[in-house]
Amino acid sequence: MSSISKVFTEQPPELNKEEKARLNMIAAARTTPRDDRFPHTNQALHCWNRYNEWIVCAQQGSEDDCKPLRQYADSICPGTWLESWDEQREAGSFGGVGSRFDHKAH
């Protein structure tokens, strides 16, 4: 029996609780839907808008209700951008919606 056949005929190993949770999280992950406002390859503005849509949602209601919007931002934005924006929001220096720099918020 070839090694490839063994991969498909043997039972997969039993997963522990943490591994099952990680597998379920990965299986449930979805990427952001196509947005016709951003038809080109550069998705920086799409990322920025998805992040700010999540903030608006979180400010208007429960963060639990907004998890899909955060997941959209997570799926399209570089992690370093998200970390930086999250830190800026905590420090009060974020320039997006709902910040002290947002002229519409005042």
Backbone bond lengths (Angstrom), bond angles and torsions (degrees), N, CA, C in turn:
res aa  C-N    CA-C-N  psi(-1)  N-CA   C-N-CA  omega(-1)  CA-C   N-CA-C  phi
1 M - - - 1.447 - - 1.536 108.32 -
2 S 1.320 117.02 130.91 1.461 120.36 -179.13 1.532 110.10 -73.95
3 S 1.308 115.67 162.57 1.461 119.35 -178.66 1.530 110.86 -67.39
4 I 1.327 118.19 -29.65 1.463 120.38 178.10 1.522 109.89 -66.34
5 S 1.307 117.77 -41.96 1.464 120.81 178.52 1.516 111.24 -60.68
6 K 1.313 117.46 -37.17 1.461 121.08 -179.66 1.533 111.03 -63.07
7 V 1.322 116.22 -35.39 1.456 120.05 -179.07 1.526 110.20 -60.34
8 F 1.318 117.15 -38.21 1.453 120.87 -174.70 1.522 114.24 -93.63
9 T 1.303 118.81 -12.16 1.458 119.98 -177.60 1.523 112.94 -104.40
10 E 1.301 119.02 -19.45 1.457 121.22 179.96 1.525 110.06 -85.99
11 Q 1.317 115.23 150.36 1.457 120.70 176.37 1.532 109.12 -69.32
12 P 1.338 117.52 139.19 1.472 118.48 176.38 1.524 109.34 -67.65
13 P 1.324 116.28 155.06 1.467 119.35 -179.80 1.532 110.42 -65.91
14 E 1.302 115.93 152.54 1.464 121.52 177.32 1.529 108.72 -69.67
15 L 1.325 117.19 134.23 1.460 122.01 -179.72 1.526 109.91 -92.75
16 N 1.328 115.43 143.91 1.461 118.47 174.62 1.533 108.65 -81.11
17 K 1.316 117.83 176.70 1.467 123.02 -175.40 1.531 111.67 -58.77
18 E 1.316 117.06 -44.48 1.470 121.59 -179.18 1.529 110.91 -65.38
19 E 1.328 117.05 -42.57 1.462 121.15 179.25 1.531 111.43 -65.34
20 K 1.343 116.79 -38.93 1.467 120.75 177.57 1.526 110.19 -64.47
21 A 1.329 117.36 -42.22 1.470 121.48 179.27 1.527 110.44 -62.93
22 R 1.333 116.97 -42.92 1.464 121.25 178.54 1.522 110.89 -63.79
23 L 1.335 117.00 -43.52 1.458 121.80 178.80 1.528 111.08 -62.18
24 N 1.340 117.11 -42.25 1.466 120.77 178.08 1.517 111.50 -65.16
25 M 1.341 117.64 -38.65 1.456 120.95 178.52 1.529 110.45 -63.90
26 I 1.324 116.53 -43.00 1.466 121.01 179.59 1.526 110.28 -66.18
27 A 1.321 116.74 -41.87 1.465 120.61 -179.06 1.527 111.43 -65.17
28 A 1.333 117.63 -30.85 1.460 121.73 -178.29 1.525 112.99 -86.74
29 A 1.319 118.02 -11.17 1.464 121.45 -176.86 1.523 110.50 -64.74
30 R 1.303 115.14 135.99 1.459 121.46 177.10 1.523 108.49 -129.40
31 T 1.310 115.49 148.66 1.453 119.48 177.02 1.523 108.98 -90.94
32 T 1.290 116.47 164.27 1.453 121.42 -179.08 1.527 110.31 -64.61
33 P 1.324 116.83 139.92 1.470 118.50 177.78 1.522 111.10 -67.05
34 R 1.311 115.78 158.40 1.465 120.70 176.86 1.518 108.47 -60.25
35 D 1.318 116.05 139.22 1.453 122.45 178.87 1.519 107.19 -124.59
36 D 1.322 116.90 114.33 1.463 121.17 -175.90 1.529 113.16 -65.10
37 R 1.320 117.49 -12.33 1.467 118.99 175.47 1.523 111.25 -71.19
38 F 1.351 116.17 -16.54 1.463 121.07 -176.39 1.528 109.33 -128.85
39 P 1.343 117.62 73.29 1.470 119.97 -173.58 1.525 114.34 -81.63
40 H 1.295 118.44 -8.79 1.464 120.68 -172.56 1.528 111.73 -97.19
41 T 1.305 115.60 172.03 1.453 122.10 -175.57 1.524 112.73 -64.09
42 N 1.325 117.98 -41.98 1.459 120.96 -178.55 1.526 109.15 -69.17
43 Q 1.316 116.30 113.99 1.461 121.65 -174.65 1.532 112.73 -104.53
44 A 1.335 117.59 18.70 1.463 120.36 -177.93 1.528 111.50 -61.38
45 L 1.333 117.65 -44.99 1.460 120.04 179.96 1.528 110.96 -68.40
46 H 1.317 116.82 -36.05 1.465 121.20 175.89 1.530 109.36 -60.68
47 C 1.314 116.75 -44.97 1.462 122.44 177.32 1.531 110.43 -58.64
48 W 1.321 116.63 -50.18 1.470 122.49 -178.47 1.525 110.31 -58.02
49 N 1.337 116.88 -45.37 1.455 119.99 -179.39 1.527 112.03 -66.68
50 R 1.318 117.85 -41.01 1.468 120.32 179.02 1.523 110.64 -62.25
51 Y 1.329 117.09 -41.13 1.459 120.72 179.17 1.531 110.21 -63.67
52 N 1.323 116.21 -45.26 1.464 120.01 -178.96 1.525 112.07 -70.42
53 E 1.324 118.62 -32.19 1.469 121.12 174.47 1.523 110.07 -62.59
54 W 1.330 116.41 -38.32 1.462 120.33 177.15 1.529 110.19 -64.23
55 I 1.328 117.67 -42.49 1.467 121.34 -179.80 1.523 110.09 -62.03
56 V 1.335 117.28 -46.73 1.463 120.88 180.00 1.529 110.15 -58.67
57 C 1.308 116.38 -45.91 1.466 121.01 178.74 1.523 110.84 -59.77
58 A 1.323 117.44 -47.04 1.467 121.91 -178.16 1.528 111.10 -63.96
59 Q 1.331 117.26 -33.79 1.470 120.19 179.54 1.529 111.72 -73.82
60 Q 1.333 116.12 -25.20 1.458 119.96 -176.98 1.527 113.38 -93.39
61 G 1.323 117.60 -12.38 1.460 118.86 -177.58 1.504 111.76 -163.99
62 S 1.297 114.60 -150.26 1.458 122.33 -177.30 1.523 111.01 -78.57
63 E 1.327 116.62 136.43 1.464 119.79 176.83 1.521 111.03 -63.93
64 D 1.337 117.37 -27.69 1.468 120.21 177.39 1.524 110.87 -62.40
65 D 1.336 116.39 -38.74 1.464 120.51 179.00 1.525 111.56 -67.40
66 C 1.319 116.91 -19.05 1.461 121.96 -174.47 1.523 113.00 -101.67
67 K 1.322 117.64 4.34 1.467 120.43 -178.40 1.522 112.88 -54.55
68 P 1.360 119.30 -41.07 1.476 117.83 178.85 1.533 112.35 -60.92
69 L 1.331 117.65 -35.99 1.462 120.01 179.59 1.527 110.68 -67.83
70 R 1.321 116.97 -39.72 1.462 119.54 177.08 1.528 109.59 -65.46
71 Q 1.329 116.36 -37.86 1.463 120.19 178.92 1.532 110.37 -63.90
72 Y 1.337 117.66 -36.95 1.466 120.68 176.40 1.525 109.64 -61.47
73 A 1.327 116.43 -45.98 1.467 119.86 178.86 1.528 110.15 -62.65
74 D 1.323 116.48 -43.71 1.468 120.50 179.28 1.522 111.59 -60.34
75 S 1.338 116.67 -32.64 1.462 119.66 -175.38 1.518 113.14 -79.86
76 I 1.327 118.00 -21.48 1.464 119.18 -175.35 1.526 113.34 -113.80
77 C 1.320 117.55 -21.95 1.467 120.81 -175.85 1.528 111.17 -94.48
78 P 1.328 116.63 143.82 1.471 119.26 172.22 1.537 109.69 -61.93
79 G 1.309 115.94 139.24 1.460 121.16 -178.67 1.511 113.70 -55.91
80 T 1.324 116.67 -36.16 1.471 119.27 -179.23 1.531 110.95 -66.21
81 W 1.328 117.48 -34.01 1.469 120.13 176.62 1.522 110.11 -65.52
82 L 1.334 115.68 -47.14 1.460 119.57 -179.04 1.522 111.19 -60.87
83 E 1.317 116.95 -44.64 1.466 120.78 178.56 1.520 110.47 -60.06
84 S 1.325 116.19 -44.28 1.460 120.94 -179.57 1.527 110.75 -63.91
85 W 1.324 117.91 -45.98 1.466 121.01 -179.66 1.522 111.28 -65.94
86 D 1.329 117.24 -39.41 1.470 120.02 177.15 1.526 110.38 -61.65
87 E 1.329 116.53 -43.75 1.469 120.83 178.55 1.527 110.42 -64.28
88 Q 1.336 117.62 -41.90 1.462 121.06 178.79 1.530 111.02 -63.09
89 R 1.326 116.61 -40.05 1.471 120.06 178.00 1.523 110.31 -62.16
90 E 1.332 117.05 -43.78 1.460 121.00 179.32 1.529 111.42 -63.96
91 A 1.334 116.41 -35.01 1.465 121.10 -178.76 1.532 112.24 -84.56
92 G 1.345 117.42 -7.94 1.460 120.64 -179.39 1.511 113.81 79.47
93 S 1.336 117.39 18.37 1.469 119.65 -177.82 1.529 113.01 -115.17
94 F 1.331 117.35 11.17 1.463 120.99 -179.46 1.518 110.17 -70.93
95 G 1.318 117.35 136.10 1.463 121.95 -176.63 1.512 115.01 -93.27
96 G 1.320 118.23 7.17 1.465 121.10 -178.47 1.518 112.12 -89.10
97 V 1.333 116.09 -164.69 1.458 121.10 -177.81 1.521 111.06 -61.34
98 G 1.320 114.28 147.58 1.452 119.51 177.47 1.511 114.51 76.81
99 S 1.317 117.65 2.45 1.468 120.00 -179.39 1.519 109.66 -94.58
100 R 1.293 115.66 173.08 1.468 119.38 177.72 1.525 111.11 -69.67
101 F 1.349 116.42 -12.26 1.453 120.61 179.39 1.536 111.86 -94.70
102 D 1.329 116.53 -5.19 1.454 121.42 -177.93 1.520 108.46 -85.08
103 H 1.333 116.86 108.34 1.461 121.10 -176.13 1.530 111.89 -66.13
104 K 1.330 118.17 -26.43 1.460 121.87 179.31 1.518 110.91 -71.70
105 A 1.329 117.93 -25.00 1.463 121.54 -176.55 1.523 111.93 -76.39
106 H 1.328 117.47 -15.03 1.476 120.09 -176.03 1.507 111.80 -100.41
